[in-house]
Amino acid sequence: MGRPLVATDVPGCREVVLDGQNGVLCSPRDVSSLTKSMDLMYHMSDEKLSRMGSASRRMVEEHFSVQRVIEKYHSTIKELHKQK
């Protein structure tokens, strides 16, 4: 959707959110860290938020498009067949 993100710094999220580039990461299970991350984003300029949102969109299109996921799935299946 082209939006900047706030996410927890855990596997899965940290691969999608590059801290300071397309969003802000916070520490897991840490309300204070989440509050600080949200406050940081709330006080960002519209220009910075727009740049981060555009970066999020690019990242998803380049790394997580449906076609890319299908290609990865097929290549993994082929590799598993080769190992048999």
Backbone atoms as SQL, in Angstrom:
CREATE TABLE atoms (id INTEGER PRIMARY KEY, chain TEXT, resi INTEGER, resn TEXT, atom TEXT, x REAL, y REAL, z REAL);
INSERT INTO atoms VALUES
  (1, 'A', 1, 'MET', 'N', 0.817, -1.203, 0.000),
  (2, 'A', 1, 'MET', 'CA', 0.000, 0.000, 0.000),
  (3, 'A', 1, 'MET', 'C', 0.851, 1.254, 0.000),
  (4, 'A', 2, 'GLY', 'N', 2.154, 1.091, 0.061),
  (5, 'A', 2, 'GLY', 'CA', 3.021, 2.259, 0.018),
  (6, 'A', 2, 'GLY', 'C', 2.991, 3.084, 1.289),
  (7, 'A', 3, 'ARG', 'N', 2.997, 2.428, 2.413),
  (8, 'A', 3, 'ARG', 'CA', 2.960, 3.126, 3.702),
  (9, 'A', 3, 'ARG', 'C', 4.220, 2.821, 4.506),
  (10, 'A', 4, 'PRO', 'N', 4.679, 3.780, 5.311),
  (11, 'A', 4, 'PRO', 'CA', 5.770, 3.486, 6.236),
  (12, 'A', 4, 'PRO', 'C', 5.232, 2.554, 7.324),
  (13, 'A', 5, 'LEU', 'N', 6.107, 1.754, 7.896),
  (14, 'A', 5, 'LEU', 'CA', 5.677, 0.714, 8.827),
  (15, 'A', 5, 'LEU', 'C', 6.317, 0.846, 10.201),
  (16, 'A', 6, 'VAL', 'N', 5.592, 0.407, 11.210),
  (17, 'A', 6, 'VAL', 'CA', 6.142, 0.190, 12.543),
  (18, 'A', 6, 'VAL', 'C', 5.979, -1.305, 12.783),
  (19, 'A', 7, 'ALA', 'N', 7.078, -1.979, 13.093),
  (20, 'A', 7, 'ALA', 'CA', 7.027, -3.417, 13.305),
  (21, 'A', 7, 'ALA', 'C', 8.009, -3.828, 14.395),
  (22, 'A', 8, 'THR', 'N', 7.789, -5.014, 14.913),
  (23, 'A', 8, 'THR', 'CA', 8.659, -5.565, 15.942),
  (24, 'A', 8, 'THR', 'C', 9.898, -6.177, 15.302),
  (25, 'A', 9, 'ASP', 'N', 11.021, -5.995, 15.937),
  (26, 'A', 9, 'ASP', 'CA', 12.301, -6.503, 15.437),
  (27, 'A', 9, 'ASP', 'C', 12.416, -8.001, 15.722),
  (28, 'A', 10, 'VAL', 'N', 11.667, -8.789, 14.936),
  (29, 'A', 10, 'VAL', 'CA', 11.669, -10.248, 15.036),
  (30, 'A', 10, 'VAL', 'C', 11.765, -10.811, 13.623),
  (31, 'A', 11, 'PRO', 'N', 12.181, -12.083, 13.496),
  (32, 'A', 11, 'PRO', 'CA', 12.247, -12.688, 12.164),
  (33, 'A', 11, 'PRO', 'C', 10.903, -12.578, 11.445),
  (34, 'A', 12, 'GLY', 'N', 10.977, -12.278, 10.183),
  (35, 'A', 12, 'GLY', 'CA', 9.774, -12.082, 9.378),
  (36, 'A', 12, 'GLY', 'C', 9.466, -10.608, 9.222),
  (37, 'A', 13, 'CYS', 'N', 9.462, -9.884, 10.322),
  (38, 'A', 13, 'CYS', 'CA', 9.207, -8.436, 10.261),
  (39, 'A', 13, 'CYS', 'C', 10.466, -7.685, 9.862),
  (40, 'A', 14, 'ARG', 'N', 11.608, -8.086, 10.417),
  (41, 'A', 14, 'ARG', 'CA', 12.844, -7.346, 10.131),
  (42, 'A', 14, 'ARG', 'C', 13.289, -7.516, 8.685),
  (43, 'A', 15, 'GLU', 'N', 12.785, -8.550, 7.998),
  (44, 'A', 15, 'GLU', 'CA', 13.113, -8.705, 6.582),
  (45, 'A', 15, 'GLU', 'C', 12.285, -7.765, 5.711),
  (46, 'A', 16, 'VAL', 'N', 11.169, -7.304, 6.240),
  (47, 'A', 16, 'VAL', 'CA', 10.280, -6.411, 5.488),
  (48, 'A', 16, 'VAL', 'C', 10.522, -4.952, 5.850),
  (49, 'A', 17, 'VAL', 'N', 10.834, -4.692, 7.107),
  (50, 'A', 17, 'VAL', 'CA', 11.059, -3.320, 7.568),
  (51, 'A', 17, 'VAL', 'C', 12.546, -3.089, 7.783),
  (52, 'A', 18, 'LEU', 'N', 13.099, -2.202, 6.979),
  (53, 'A', 18, 'LEU', 'CA', 14.487, -1.778, 7.155),
  (54, 'A', 18, 'LEU', 'C', 14.445, -0.499, 7.981),
  (55, 'A', 19, 'ASP', 'N', 14.882, -0.611, 9.230),
  (56, 'A', 19, 'ASP', 'CA', 14.756, 0.477, 10.195),
  (57, 'A', 19, 'ASP', 'C', 15.306, 1.787, 9.649),
  (58, 'A', 20, 'GLY', 'N', 14.448, 2.797, 9.601),
  (59, 'A', 20, 'GLY', 'CA', 14.842, 4.116, 9.124),
  (60, 'A', 20, 'GLY', 'C', 14.715, 4.304, 7.628),
  (61, 'A', 21, 'GLN', 'N', 14.524, 3.216, 6.885),
  (62, 'A', 21, 'GLN', 'CA', 14.408, 3.333, 5.430),
  (63, 'A', 21, 'GLN', 'C', 12.955, 3.261, 4.959),
  (64, 'A', 22, 'ASN', 'N', 12.236, 2.256, 5.423),
  (65, 'A', 22, 'ASN', 'CA', 10.827, 2.159, 5.032),
  (66, 'A', 22, 'ASN', 'C', 9.920, 2.017, 6.252),
  (67, 'A', 23, 'GLY', 'N', 10.510, 2.192, 7.423),
  (68, 'A', 23, 'GLY', 'CA', 9.731, 2.100, 8.644),
  (69, 'A', 23, 'GLY', 'C', 10.620, 2.155, 9.865),
  (70, 'A', 24, 'VAL', 'N', 10.037, 1.768, 10.986),
  (71, 'A', 24, 'VAL', 'CA', 10.733, 1.813, 12.265),
  (72, 'A', 24, 'VAL', 'C', 10.512, 0.477, 12.967),
  (73, 'A', 25, 'LEU', 'N', 11.597, -0.093, 13.469),
  (74, 'A', 25, 'LEU', 'CA', 11.504, -1.326, 14.242),
  (75, 'A', 25, 'LEU', 'C', 11.519, -1.011, 15.729),
  (76, 'A', 26, 'CYS', 'N', 10.753, -1.782, 16.482),
  (77, 'A', 26, 'CYS', 'CA', 10.768, -1.643, 17.934),
  (78, 'A', 26, 'CYS', 'C', 11.110, -2.990, 18.554),
  (79, 'A', 27, 'SER', 'N', 11.516, -2.960, 19.799),
  (80, 'A', 27, 'SER', 'CA', 11.895, -4.181, 20.503),
  (81, 'A', 27, 'SER', 'C', 10.654, -5.019, 20.809),
  (82, 'A', 28, 'PRO', 'N', 10.784, -6.339, 20.712),
  (83, 'A', 28, 'PRO', 'CA', 9.636, -7.196, 21.006),
  (84, 'A', 28, 'PRO', 'C', 9.228, -7.122, 22.487),
  (85, 'A', 29, 'ARG', 'N', 7.943, -7.179, 22.704),
  (86, 'A', 29, 'ARG', 'CA', 7.367, -7.202, 24.063),
  (87, 'A', 29, 'ARG', 'C', 7.820, -6.020, 24.922),
  (88, 'A', 30, 'ASP', 'N', 7.975, -4.862, 24.273),
  (89, 'A', 30, 'ASP', 'CA', 8.464, -3.676, 24.975),
  (90, 'A', 30, 'ASP', 'C', 7.568, -2.489, 24.622),
  (91, 'A', 31, 'VAL', 'N', 6.621, -2.228, 25.497),
  (92, 'A', 31, 'VAL', 'CA', 5.651, -1.158, 25.256),
  (93, 'A', 31, 'VAL', 'C', 6.348, 0.188, 25.096),
  (94, 'A', 32, 'SER', 'N', 7.375, 0.431, 25.888),
  (95, 'A', 32, 'SER', 'CA', 8.111, 1.698, 25.799),
  (96, 'A', 32, 'SER', 'C', 8.758, 1.856, 24.421),
  (97, 'A', 33, 'SER', 'N', 9.348, 0.793, 23.910),
  (98, 'A', 33, 'SER', 'CA', 9.978, 0.835, 22.590),
  (99, 'A', 33, 'SER', 'C', 8.936, 1.082, 21.498),
  (100, 'A', 34, 'LEU', 'N', 7.792, 0.413, 21.605),
  (101, 'A', 34, 'LEU', 'CA', 6.710, 0.628, 20.639),
  (102, 'A', 34, 'LEU', 'C', 6.222, 2.068, 20.691),
  (103, 'A', 35, 'THR', 'N', 6.051, 2.589, 21.896),
  (104, 'A', 35, 'THR', 'CA', 5.605, 3.975, 22.067),
  (105, 'A', 35, 'THR', 'C', 6.600, 4.946, 21.433),
  (106, 'A', 36, 'LYS', 'N', 7.884, 4.718, 21.657),
  (107, 'A', 36, 'LYS', 'CA', 8.916, 5.586, 21.084),
  (108, 'A', 36, 'LYS', 'C', 8.922, 5.503, 19.559),
  (109, 'A', 37, 'SER', 'N', 8.772, 4.309, 19.025),
  (110, 'A', 37, 'SER', 'CA', 8.756, 4.137, 17.566),
  (111, 'A', 37, 'SER', 'C', 7.557, 4.841, 16.942),
  (112, 'A', 38, 'MET', 'N', 6.402, 4.692, 17.573),
  (113, 'A', 38, 'MET', 'CA', 5.198, 5.352, 17.057),
  (114, 'A', 38, 'MET', 'C', 5.314, 6.870, 17.170),
  (115, 'A', 39, 'ASP', 'N', 5.875, 7.337, 18.272),
  (116, 'A', 39, 'ASP', 'CA', 6.066, 8.773, 18.464),
  (117, 'A', 39, 'ASP', 'C', 7.043, 9.330, 17.425),
  (118, 'A', 40, 'LEU', 'N', 8.115, 8.580, 17.171),
  (119, 'A', 40, 'LEU', 'CA', 9.089, 8.992, 16.158),
  (120, 'A', 40, 'LEU', 'C', 8.407, 9.154, 14.803),
  (121, 'A', 41, 'MET', 'N', 7.594, 8.183, 14.438),
  (122, 'A', 41, 'MET', 'CA', 6.913, 8.254, 13.150),
  (123, 'A', 41, 'MET', 'C', 5.874, 9.373, 13.125),
  (124, 'A', 42, 'TYR', 'N', 5.183, 9.566, 14.239),
  (125, 'A', 42, 'TYR', 'CA', 4.174, 10.616, 14.322),
  (126, 'A', 42, 'TYR', 'C', 4.785, 11.996, 14.078),
  (127, 'A', 43, 'HIS', 'N', 6.012, 12.186, 14.520),
  (128, 'A', 43, 'HIS', 'CA', 6.659, 13.486, 14.393),
  (129, 'A', 43, 'HIS', 'C', 7.504, 13.643, 13.120),
  (130, 'A', 44, 'MET', 'N', 7.523, 12.635, 12.267),
  (131, 'A', 44, 'MET', 'CA', 8.266, 12.743, 11.002),
  (132, 'A', 44, 'MET', 'C', 7.553, 13.690, 10.050),
  (133, 'A', 45, 'SER', 'N', 8.338, 14.308, 9.195),
  (134, 'A', 45, 'SER', 'CA', 7.760, 15.195, 8.198),
  (135, 'A', 45, 'SER', 'C', 6.966, 14.383, 7.176),
  (136, 'A', 46, 'ASP', 'N', 6.033, 15.042, 6.529),
  (137, 'A', 46, 'ASP', 'CA', 5.256, 14.377, 5.484),
  (138, 'A', 46, 'ASP', 'C', 6.174, 13.867, 4.377),
  (139, 'A', 47, 'GLU', 'N', 7.219, 14.629, 4.086),
  (140, 'A', 47, 'GLU', 'CA', 8.169, 14.239, 3.040),
  (141, 'A', 47, 'GLU', 'C', 8.875, 12.931, 3.408),
  (142, 'A', 48, 'LYS', 'N', 9.337, 12.829, 4.646),
  (143, 'A', 48, 'LYS', 'CA', 10.026, 11.621, 5.110),
  (144, 'A', 48, 'LYS', 'C', 9.061, 10.428, 5.099),
  (145, 'A', 49, 'LEU', 'N', 7.849, 10.628, 5.574),
  (146, 'A', 49, 'LEU', 'CA', 6.856, 9.549, 5.573),
  (147, 'A', 49, 'LEU', 'C', 6.547, 9.087, 4.151),
  (148, 'A', 50, 'SER', 'N', 6.469, 10.034, 3.239),
  (149, 'A', 50, 'SER', 'CA', 6.209, 9.694, 1.839),
  (150, 'A', 50, 'SER', 'C', 7.352, 8.880, 1.251),
  (151, 'A', 51, 'ARG', 'N', 8.599, 9.278, 1.540),
  (152, 'A', 51, 'ARG', 'CA', 9.768, 8.523, 1.061),
  (153, 'A', 51, 'ARG', 'C', 9.782, 7.105, 1.638),
  (154, 'A', 52, 'MET', 'N', 9.483, 6.995, 2.916),
  (155, 'A', 52, 'MET', 'CA', 9.445, 5.672, 3.538),
  (156, 'A', 52, 'MET', 'C', 8.331, 4.812, 2.931),
  (157, 'A', 53, 'GLY', 'N', 7.191, 5.416, 2.677),
  (158, 'A', 53, 'GLY', 'CA', 6.088, 4.687, 2.067),
  (159, 'A', 53, 'GLY', 'C', 6.450, 4.192, 0.676),
  (160, 'A', 54, 'SER', 'N', 7.104, 5.031, -0.100),
  (161, 'A', 54, 'SER', 'CA', 7.547, 4.630, -1.440),
  (162, 'A', 54, 'SER', 'C', 8.562, 3.496, -1.359),
  (163, 'A', 55, 'ALA', 'N', 9.447, 3.569, -0.371),
  (164, 'A', 55, 'ALA', 'CA', 10.439, 2.508, -0.182),
  (165, 'A', 55, 'ALA', 'C', 9.754, 1.188, 0.185),
  (166, 'A', 56, 'SER', 'N', 8.708, 1.251, 0.989),
  (167, 'A', 56, 'SER', 'CA', 7.951, 0.046, 1.337),
  (168, 'A', 56, 'SER', 'C', 7.329, -0.578, 0.099),
  (169, 'A', 57, 'ARG', 'N', 6.739, 0.247, -0.714),
  (170, 'A', 57, 'ARG', 'CA', 6.098, -0.242, -1.943),
  (171, 'A', 57, 'ARG', 'C', 7.128, -0.919, -2.851),
  (172, 'A', 58, 'ARG', 'N', 8.274, -0.258, -3.052),
  (173, 'A', 58, 'ARG', 'CA', 9.326, -0.835, -3.899),
  (174, 'A', 58, 'ARG', 'C', 9.796, -2.179, -3.359),
  (175, 'A', 59, 'MET', 'N', 10.005, -2.244, -2.048),
  (176, 'A', 59, 'MET', 'CA', 10.486, -3.484, -1.448),
  (177, 'A', 59, 'MET', 'C', 9.502, -4.633, -1.698),
  (178, 'A', 60, 'VAL', 'N', 8.236, -4.393, -1.495),
  (179, 'A', 60, 'VAL', 'CA', 7.240, -5.444, -1.699),
  (180, 'A', 60, 'VAL', 'C', 7.194, -5.851, -3.166),
  (181, 'A', 61, 'GLU', 'N', 7.207, -4.887, -4.061),
  (182, 'A', 61, 'GLU', 'CA', 7.166, -5.210, -5.491),
  (183, 'A', 61, 'GLU', 'C', 8.388, -6.017, -5.916),
  (184, 'A', 62, 'GLU', 'N', 9.561, -5.680, -5.383),
  (185, 'A', 62, 'GLU', 'CA', 10.802, -6.341, -5.786),
  (186, 'A', 62, 'GLU', 'C', 11.005, -7.697, -5.117),
  (187, 'A', 63, 'HIS', 'N', 10.552, -7.850, -3.882),
  (188, 'A', 63, 'HIS', 'CA', 10.885, -9.060, -3.126),
  (189, 'A', 63, 'HIS', 'C', 9.699, -9.951, -2.774),
  (190, 'A', 64, 'PHE', 'N', 8.498, -9.415, -2.751),
  (191, 'A', 64, 'PHE', 'CA', 7.373, -10.178, -2.243),
  (192, 'A', 64, 'PHE', 'C', 6.160, -10.201, -3.171),
  (193, 'A', 65, 'SER', 'N', 6.361, -9.917, -4.449),
  (194, 'A', 65, 'SER', 'CA', 5.232, -9.973, -5.380),
  (195, 'A', 65, 'SER', 'C', 4.754, -11.414, -5.493),
  (196, 'A', 66, 'VAL', 'N', 3.536, -11.614, -5.924),
  (197, 'A', 66, 'VAL', 'CA', 2.987, -12.957, -6.089),
  (198, 'A', 66, 'VAL', 'C', 3.874, -13.761, -7.028),
  (199, 'A', 67, 'GLN', 'N', 4.278, -13.158, -8.128),
  (200, 'A', 67, 'GLN', 'CA', 5.117, -13.867, -9.092),
  (201, 'A', 67, 'GLN', 'C', 6.445, -14.281, -8.470),
  (202, 'A', 68, 'ARG', 'N', 7.043, -13.416, -7.710),
  (203, 'A', 68, 'ARG', 'CA', 8.330, -13.727, -7.067),
  (204, 'A', 68, 'ARG', 'C', 8.185, -14.875, -6.063),
  (205, 'A', 69, 'VAL', 'N', 7.102, -14.866, -5.297),
  (206, 'A', 69, 'VAL', 'CA', 6.869, -15.924, -4.314),
  (207, 'A', 69, 'VAL', 'C', 6.641, -17.260, -5.029),
  (208, 'A', 70, 'ILE', 'N', 5.873, -17.252, -6.112),
  (209, 'A', 70, 'ILE', 'CA', 5.632, -18.478, -6.881),
  (210, 'A', 70, 'ILE', 'C', 6.938, -19.018, -7.458),
  (211, 'A', 71, 'GLU', 'N', 7.764, -18.133, -8.007),
  (212, 'A', 71, 'GLU', 'CA', 9.059, -18.559, -8.550),
  (213, 'A', 71, 'GLU', 'C', 9.921, -19.197, -7.470),
  (214, 'A', 72, 'LYS', 'N', 9.957, -18.610, -6.294),
  (215, 'A', 72, 'LYS', 'CA', 10.739, -19.148, -5.185),
  (216, 'A', 72, 'LYS', 'C', 10.197, -20.517, -4.755),
  (217, 'A', 73, 'TYR', 'N', 8.896, -20.637, -4.713),
  (218, 'A', 73, 'TYR', 'CA', 8.250, -21.891, -4.345),
  (219, 'A', 73, 'TYR', 'C', 8.636, -22.990, -5.337),
  (220, 'A', 74, 'HIS', 'N', 8.547, -22.687, -6.625),
  (221, 'A', 74, 'HIS', 'CA', 8.898, -23.671, -7.658),
  (222, 'A', 74, 'HIS', 'C', 10.381, -24.051, -7.596),
  (223, 'A', 75, 'SER', 'N', 11.243, -23.095, -7.409),
  (224, 'A', 75, 'SER', 'CA', 12.674, -23.407, -7.353),
  (225, 'A', 75, 'SER', 'C', 12.998, -24.260, -6.121),
  (226, 'A', 76, 'THR', 'N', 12.313, -24.028, -5.027),
  (227, 'A', 76, 'THR', 'CA', 12.518, -24.836, -3.826),
  (228, 'A', 76, 'THR', 'C', 12.069, -26.277, -4.063),
  (229, 'A', 77, 'ILE', 'N', 10.941, -26.453, -4.710),
  (230, 'A', 77, 'ILE', 'CA', 10.451, -27.799, -5.023),
  (231, 'A', 77, 'ILE', 'C', 11.443, -28.518, -5.933),
  (232, 'A', 78, 'LYS', 'N', 11.955, -27.833, -6.941),
  (233, 'A', 78, 'LYS', 'CA', 12.938, -28.444, -7.840),
  (234, 'A', 78, 'LYS', 'C', 14.189, -28.871, -7.078),
  (235, 'A', 79, 'GLU', 'N', 14.658, -28.032, -6.168),
  (236, 'A', 79, 'GLU', 'CA', 15.835, -28.361, -5.374),
  (237, 'A', 79, 'GLU', 'C', 15.576, -29.585, -4.492),
  (238, 'A', 80, 'LEU', 'N', 14.406, -29.671, -3.911),
  (239, 'A', 80, 'LEU', 'CA', 14.074, -30.816, -3.067),
  (240, 'A', 80, 'LEU', 'C', 14.006, -32.101, -3.877),
  (241, 'A', 81, 'HIS', 'N', 13.499, -32.016, -5.114),
  (242, 'A', 81, 'HIS', 'CA', 13.465, -33.191, -5.997),
  (243, 'A', 81, 'HIS', 'C', 14.872, -33.658, -6.360),
  (244, 'A', 82, 'LYS', 'N', 15.772, -32.722, -6.558),
  (245, 'A', 82, 'LYS', 'CA', 17.157, -33.064, -6.906),
  (246, 'A', 82, 'LYS', 'C', 17.840, -33.801, -5.746),
  (247, 'A', 83, 'GLN', 'N', 17.450, -33.484, -4.523),
  (248, 'A', 83, 'GLN', 'CA', 18.084, -34.090, -3.349),
  (249, 'A', 83, 'GLN', 'C', 17.637, -35.529, -3.114),
  (250, 'A', 84, 'LYS', 'N', 16.560, -35.954, -3.742),
  (251, 'A', 84, 'LYS', 'CA', 16.054, -37.326, -3.537),
  (252, 'A', 84, 'LYS', 'C', 16.916, -38.354, -4.205);
